[in-house]
Every structure is written in structure tokens, then in C-alpha cells.
Amino acid sequence: MSMNREQKRAAQKAGQVAADGSPTTTRERRPPAPRHKSDRTGPVEFAREVRAELRKVAWPTREEVIRYSTIVLVALLVFTIFVFVIDFLFGELFRILLDPGNATALGSAAAAAVGSF
């Protein structure tokens, strides 16, 4: 495999290639040291650590939660209406294209508008 100078230098820094360009021997990989049961965290210590971490959290105020929740609900409502309208319009369009004689009132009005061109 050919390598440019930049790749060779990066490989030498990583210890993958010797100075002359020949590949170096791979390092021996040892398995991770086994964990002893005494190194494990017990349930009580775990609960203490969780409480300590939760004290560090910057919790939002009640007003912020209400404001953010309102923004999310309004955005959800707007996008739901948008998707409904787009779905309805595409459904009517395909209904007109596939079965022009069996379209709904909105579809027949759209078909008349399309047919007049």
C-alpha cells in the first residue's frame, strides 16, 4: 500500500511504522485486570453518588418549565396540523389521478381547476 509523506509521519508517530518505512511488530495486548468484588459500588453508595450528582444539576425554574412546555405544545400542534393538511392534499391529488370519477368535493373542484388548463 502506498502512503504519502504525511501518512508515513503519522504512522511513525503512532508507532506503526519504523523510521525506514518497514512495519513494526505489533504490541502484545494483555487482557484488562480482573475487577474484584470489593471494587464494586454497593446500592447505598450508588444512591449517595446519584444524589450528589443531582445536586450539581442546574434545574430550571417553574416559569421556565411552563414556558418551554408551552412552546413545545404549540410547535407540536402547528406541525401536526401542517402534516395533516399535506397528507390530505396529497391523498386527494392521488385520488384524482388514480380514480377521477370517484373524487370528493374538494377533489372534484381541484380536478375541474386542473382540467381547465
Secondary structure, DSSP 4 states (H G I P E B T S, - for coil): ----HHHHHHHHHTTSB-TTSPBPPPPPPPPPPPPPGGGSPPHHHHHHHHHHHHHTS-PPPHHHHHHHHHHHHHHHHHHHHHHHHHHHHHHHHHHHHH-GGG--HHHHHHHHHHHT-
